[in-house]
Structure formats: C-alpha cells, structure tokens
C-alpha cells in the first residue's frame, strides 16, 4: 500500500510481542543495569541464539548499547516519544473489545460542536 512519503514516519520500535520488543521493554524497566545475552535469554525465556541477533538489530536502530558482554537500554534513544507509543498501545490493548472498539461508528451521531458554536 503506497503512503504519503512526506508525512510517513516509520516506527523505530520492534513489533509488539516480538523478541526485540520483549528485550527492549525489559531493558527499559531496568535502565541502570546491564545484562548479558545469557541472562536475557534465561529471564525472558528466549532462545539464546535469538538474543544476540536481536540485540545487534536493536543496536543498529540505536535503541540499545553495550560494554563488553553487557547490554543496556540507550536511554537517549528511548525517549518520551517511544515511551508514549508503548503507553498508547497498552491503553489500546486494555480497552480492546469495549463498546467503542466494537462500534466503529459510535461518533456518527455526535453533535457538530463547531456548527453549534458558530450559530449554524
């Protein structure tokens, strides 16, 4: 599907539920700590072979950093925008299936506030 190239802003975060997202969120919850790939694999129950590759991809995006064998969140890259996006997705997940989610035209019968305030 084509997009308006000027207004398109790709998501820098890995998709929800992926190993990359799980690792990133874990590191974000512990910004002051560094973890080895083995520790991340054990704690998150991700195959050890996937962790190293995933960390390298996250590093290419600038989302994580490492010293020796220890990896941590790149706090400068994990800014308010990234945190906001995760927060908005969490809210969307929380209200998935509610009245407004099931009734996509819920706002069709709302009054036109602009028309009411302009005297139309």
N, C-alpha and C positions, 0 to 999 in steps of 0.2 A: 504494500500500500504506500503510495507516494505521500510525502509530508511537506509542509511549508518549511523549506530549508532554513530560512532566516529565524523562524520562531521555534524551531525544533531544538530541544536541549536534552540530549540523551542522559539516561540515568547512569550515574557512575557506580551505583551500588549493585552488588550481585542480587539476583532474584531471591525473593522470599523462599525460605526452606532449603536453599542450596547449601552445600558445604561452605562456600565462600561467605555467604550471609551469616551462617551459624558461627563461623570462626570470627568474623568481623564483630558481630554483636557480643561474643564472649570477651574479646579483647577490649571492646568499648566499655564493658562493665567493670573492667579492671585496668584502667588506663595507666596506672602507676607500675604495673607488673609486666614482666617479660616471660613468655612461655616457650618451651622447646616444642618442636613439632610432635614429638612423642607424647608430651604432656597434653597438648591439644587433642591429639588422636584419642588418647585414653579418656580424657574428660568429656569430650563431645561424641565419643563412640563413632568416630570417622576412621576409615581405613588409613593406616599410617602412610601408605603410598600416595593417597589423595591430598594429604595435608601439605606436603612440601610443594607440590604443583600449585595448589590453591593459594598458598602464601606467596609464591612467586608472582602469580597473576594479580593478587591484591597489591603487591609491592609495585608492579608496573603501573597500576592505577593511582599509586601514591597514597593508598589507604592504610598501609602498614609499613613498619620499618623494622630493622633487626640489627643486633650487635652480636656477632658470633652466631651461636646457635639459638639465641633468644629473640623472640618476635613480640612486638607490641603494636598497639594502635598508633597511627600517626595522628595525634590529636589535632594538629593544624589542618589536616585534610578532613577530619571527621568533625566538621563544623556544625553550626546551628542548622544549616540547610539540610544536611544529612540527618541530623537528629530529628528535625521536623518531619522529614519524609517518613522515617520509621514510625514516629508518633502518629502521623496521619493514617498510615497503613494499619497500625494497631487499633485505632478508633474504628476504621472501616471494618476490620475483622470482628470487632466487638459487636457492631450493630448489623452485621450481615444477617439477612433474613428477617429483619424487623419490618414493620408496616411500610416504611418509606423505601426500603430496598425491594420489597415485593411489588410495590405500586409505583412504577417509574413515572407515571403522570400525575402524581399527588399534587403537584403545584399548578396544574392546569386550571383549577377553579379558584385560585387565589386572586384577590382584587389587584388591579393595576394601581399601585401606590403612586406612581408618577402621574397618572391621569387624575387621581383624586386630589393631589396637592396642586396641580396646575389649573384646577377648576373645570376640567372637561367633563 
